[in-house]
Amino acid sequence: MNQKRKLNMISKQLLFFGIFVLVVEYYSFVAIRTVLRPANGSLHFGIYVIYVILLLLTLWSLYAFPHFGRSSWPSISLKYFVNIFIGVFIGKVLIAAIMLLTDILMAIPNLVSFFYSFKNHPVGNPPEGSRFISRFTFISQTALLIGGALTAGLVYGMRNRYRYKLTHVNLSLKDLPDEFKGLRIIQISDIHSGSFDDPDAVKEGIDAIMNEKPDLILFTGDLVNDRAIEIEPYLNVFNQLKAPMGVFSVLGNHDYGDYFQWPSEEEKKLNLEQLKKHHAEMGWRLLVNEHVILERNQKQIALIGIENWGARGFTKYGDMKKAVAGLENSNVPVKILLSHDPSHWEAEVRKDYRDIALTLSGHTHGMQFGIDIPGFKWSPVQYVYKQWAGLYQEENQYLYVNRGFGFIGYQGRFGILPEITMIELG
């Protein structure tokens, strides 16, 4: 029964996806035919059909090969090929969205004219001289221009996936002991080692971190995409991260292997245990719902690390009560929390743990797509996550959301570069 229900669900998903692709391709074709009216329609249709077949085969390959995009994949050129086609398809989705929205809006005041035009004239070739046609042609041209620009940006963004950006942040934390003022903390997040294909480029990022001479290095989750084996080719790269006060880490939602089809639950558990061992092999102290006390000249601050805790549908493995046990009545004046998912800050930290001065998170990647310039930032992910990139403050509590060191899914960065954060306490 469960198998039958699962097959029905897959069938519905495939049907929905098929309809979605057809709608996208239809509107893309209408836009192209409208703009290229004088050209040979049959020739363009033939070229378009060949392109659609190649695109669908490429998208199918993503589904058919579960190990695509990981370090074990044999062909980097194929990865580029697929991502270029994905960029093209996303651009076409935008074109279709503009055309569909236009159809809906124009159908209200021009319903009769709309149906008359399409009934008596070829698609994309309404009567010459009508107001409806000129507007339709203009909208088609605009849609193609915007979709083309997006496609070009996404393809170009593949060159930015190792273009690490160093962000400097100065923070004044209430009650911070003088001994910790000037402390240099490097934060990185979301390595996603299974997506890497260039060890030398990753090494440049590690060198950039070490050139900052940090006192403390903190990693806020998602070392791999799914499997512990993904980090193994890079163990000798990331084990070069060293700091006088140590390197500390926590787990992110991808680290548990929840998005991989495991042969058994036992293998999934073994994978997580192997991942924890890799943290230790790199010299990283993994904090699993626990805390450590950091000392400088007999003064102390607390570093707290919890497992993934998400308020937007992601798993809640984290246990704050366990992590802070023993700190409630301590005299430690400042507490810093490592929590992968930034939604945790408003959902629990701000409500129940008002003594945590600074929370460090990642998770969003800034969606690897958007605008990120001094004084202004935008990304579609902000409509899901209120805190999605950079520094946030409420009263005496701070949250910093790192934009991620690596990448997943889209093999690039368009507008939102991979980030290394240098936080200096004052």
N, C-alpha and C positions, 0 to 999 in steps of 0.2 A: 504493500500500500504506500509506504513512504517512497519507494522507488518510483511508483507511478506518479505520485504527486510531484516528485522532483523533476521527472521528465516533462510533465505538463507545465511546470514553471519555466523550464528551459525553453520549451516550445513557444510559450508566450513571450519570453524575453527575445528570442530570435525573430518572432513575428514583429514585435515592436521595433526592433533594431532594423529589420528589413524595410518597414514602412518609413522609418526615420530616414534611412539612406535614400530611398526613392524620392521622398519629398525634397531632400537636400539637392539631389542630382537634378530633379525636375526644375527647380527654381534656378539653379546654376545654369542649366541649359537655356532656360527662357531668357535669363539676363544676357548670356552670350549671343543668342540669336537676335535679340533686340538691338544690341550694340552693333552687330555685324550683319545688319539686314541685307546690304547689297551682295554679300558673299554667297557662294554656293552652299545652300543649306544642307544638301545631302552629304557633301564632303565634310562639313563641320560636324554633322551628326555622327558620321562614321568615326572620325577622330575622337569625338567625345565618348562614344561607346567603348572604344579600345582603352581609353584612359580610365573609364569607370571600372572595367574588368580588372585592370592592373591594380587599381586602388582597393577593390574588394578583396583580391587575392592577398594583398599586403596586409589588410586588416585581419583577414583570416589567419595569416601566419602568426600574428600576435596571440591569437587564441590557441592555435595549434601547437605552438612551441612554448611550454611553460617556463623554460629556462632562458627565454630571450632577455637580453639586456644585462645578464650577469657575466662575471668574468670568465665563465666557462664557455660562453658563446664564441664559436670559432671565427666569425666574420664580422669585423668592425664595419666594413663597407656596407654590409647588409643592414646594420643598425642605422647608419646614415640614410640609406635608401628608405627604410621604413619611416624614419622620423621626418624625412622630407615629405613623404606622402601624407603623413599625419598632419603636418603643417598645412599642406594644401587642403586637406579635408576640413580642418578647423576653419580655414579661410572661407571655404565654401559654405560651411554651416552659418557663418556670419552673413554671407551673401543671401542665403535662403531666409534667414531670420528677417533681414531688412525687406526682402521682397514679399514675404508672407505678411508681415506687419502692414506693409503698404497696401496689399490686397484687402486686408481687413478694414483699414481706414477708408480706402477709396470705395469700397463696396457700399458704404452707407449713403454718401451723397450721389454716387454715380452708378447705382446698382443696374439700372436699365442699360446705360451706355456700356457698362463693363461687359454684361452678358451679350449684348448685341455685337460688340467688337470681336469677341472671341468666337461667336457663333458664325460670323460671316467672313472672317479673315484668318489667315494662318497665325499660329502662336508667335507672338513677338512682332507681328507685322500688321498692326491695326491701320485704319484708313489714314492716308496722308493728310496732314494739316489739322487734325483734331487736337483739341487741348489735352484730351486724355492721353494721346499717344506721346506728345512731347514730354509730358510729365513722366510717363512710364519709361520712356527712353532715358530721361535724366536720372530717374531713380535706379535704373539698371546700370547705368554708367557709374553712378555713385557707389552702388553696392559692389560692383567689380573692383573699383578703385580701393575701397576700404578693405574688402576681402583680400585683394592682392597685396596690399600693404601689410596686413596681418600675417599673411603667409610668408612674405619676404622676411618680416621681423622674426617669426618663429624659426625659420631656417637659419637665419643669421645668428639667432640666439644659441644655437648649438655650439658656436665658437666660444661662448662665454661660460661654459659649465665649469671650467677650472680657473676662471678669472677672479681670484679671491680679493675681496674688498675688506680692508682693515678699518674697523669703526672704533673710534676713541670715545669713551663715555666717562665723565667725571661725576662721581656721586658722593654727596654728603649725607651720611647716615646718622640719625639721631643716636646719641649715647655711644658712638663708636670710640673705643679707647684710642688715645693718642698713638699708642704703639702700632696700631693698624692703619693709621693715616698714611697715605701714600702706597698702600698695598696694591700691587698690580695683578689683576685677575684676568686671565684669558678664558673666554667662554667660546666653545664650539658646540655644534649640535647637528643632528641629522646627517651623519656621514654617508649612510646608505652605500657601503662598500661594494655591494653586489652590482651597482650600476657603473662602477669605475672601469675604465679601459686604458688608462694611461698612468702607470705608477710614477713616472718622472714628474708629471704635472701635479699629482697629489703630493709628492715630495717637496715641490716648490711651496705648497701651502704650509707644510710642516715647518720648513725653513723660515717662512715668514713669521710663524708663531714664535719660534725660538729666538729670532732676531729681536723680538720685543722684550726679551729677558723677563718673563713673568715670574711672580712669586708663587702663583697658584694657578693651576689649569683645571677647568671644570667642563665636563662633557654632559650634555643634557639629553641623551637618548637617541635611539635608532642608529645603532652601529651597522646593522645589516638591513636588507630588504625582507628576508625571511629566514635564511639558513646561516648557521654559525660558520659554515665552510667558506662563505663569501669573504670574510675578513682575512682568511689565512694568507692570501698572496700579499697582504698589506701589513702583516704583523710587524715586519722589520722596518716599516715606514712609521707607523704610529707609535711604536715603542721608543722612538726618539724624542717623544714629548716628555720633557723633564722639568720639574720646578722645585725650588727649595722646600716649599710647604706641601708638595705632593700633587698628584693628578687624581681627581675624583670623578666618578661617573654614575649615571643612573640608566635605567632601561626605558625605552620608548615603545610605542604600540607595535612597531614592526619587529621588535626584538623577540617577541614571544612565538613567532611563527604562526600567528593566527590566520594569515592570508595564504597559507601554503597547504596543499592537499597531502597530508602525512599518511603513510600506510597504517600507522597506529598511533594511539595517544602516547604510548610509551616512547616512540621515536621522537615525538614532539617534545616531550619532557627531557629526553637525552640531548636534544638539540639546544635547549635553553641552558642546560648545565654546561654543555661544551662552550657556549657563548660566554658564560660567566668565567670559565677557565681562560678564555682568550683575553678578557679584561685583565685578569691577573698576570698573564704572560706578557702583556704590554706594560706592566707596572702600574696599572690603573686600579685604584681602590673603588670597587663597585659598592655603592650604598643601596641596600635593599631594605627600605622601610626602617632606617636607622640614622643615627647621627654620630658625628665625631666632634671633638673639641680641638680647635686650633689655638696654639699659644704663641705669644710673642712677648718676651720679657715679663713672663708671669701673668700677663693679661690674656683673656680668653674671648673668643667668639665661637659660635656653634655653626656647623655646616650640616644641614639636614638633607637627606636624599630619599625620595620615595619612588616606588614603582609607578607605572603609568596610571594616571587618573584623569579621565576625560569626561567632560560634561556635554559633549556634542555627539553622543552615540558611540564613542570609543570606550574601550574597556577600563574598568576601575579596579586595578590590581593594588593600587596604592593604599596605604593604611597610615594616616597621619598620627593617630593616637599611639600606634606602635613606634613610629619614627621619632616622636618627641618625648617618649616615656623617659622620665628622669630629668627632663629639662624644666618641668613646670615650676619647680621651686628653686631653681638654680639662680645664681647671680650673674649668669652670662648676659651681658647687656645687648648684644646684637646676634640675630639669627639669620642665616642665609639658607634658602630652600632651593634645591634642585628638583624641578617637577616638569616633565617633558611637555605636557599639554597646557597651554596658557589659559584655557578655560577653567582650569583648577583654581586659578587665583581669585576670580570673583565668586565662583561657586562654593568654595570652602575656606580658602586661606583668609580672604577679607572678612568673612563672616565669623569664623571661629578661632582664628590664629592671628590676632591683631598685633602680636609681638614679633612677628616675622618681618624684618625690615626690608629684605630683598628676596624676590623670587626670580629664578632664572629658568627660562623655558625655550622651546623651539617649536617643532611639530609642523607649523604652517608652511614653511619654506617661502613665505610670501607668495605662495602658489607658483613660484618661479616665473611669474608673469605679472607685469604691472609697470607703474611709474614710481621711481624712487629717487627724488632729487631733493636738495636742501630746501626745507620749508614746505614740501608737498610730497605725499606718497599716496598711492592708490593701487589696489589690486582687487579682483573679484572675491578673494578670500575674506575681505573685510565684511562682506555681507553675511558671513557665517561666524567669523571670530571677531569680536569687538577689539580685542588686543591681538594683533597679528604680526607686527614687526616694530622693533625699536623699544624705546623707553616709555613707560606709563607710570603715573603717580596718583595715588589717592591718599590724602593726609600724609602720614609719615611712612607709608608703605610704597615700595617700588616693585615694578615688574619689568624685566627686560626679555623681549622675545627675539632670539637670534634667527636670522633668515636661512640658516642651514649651510653646512659645509659642502654637502653633496647634492644629489638630485635623484629623482625617481619618476618613472612614467615618461614625461617629456624629457628627452636627453639634452636639455639646454637651460638657459636662463635668459629671459627676455625682459629687460628693465630691472629685475630683481637679482642682483649678483650674489654668489655664494659669499658668506660672511665669516670673518674672524673678529670677535669683539674683545677689545681691551677696555676693561673697567678699572678705573683708578679710584680708590676710596679716599675720601677727604673729610 
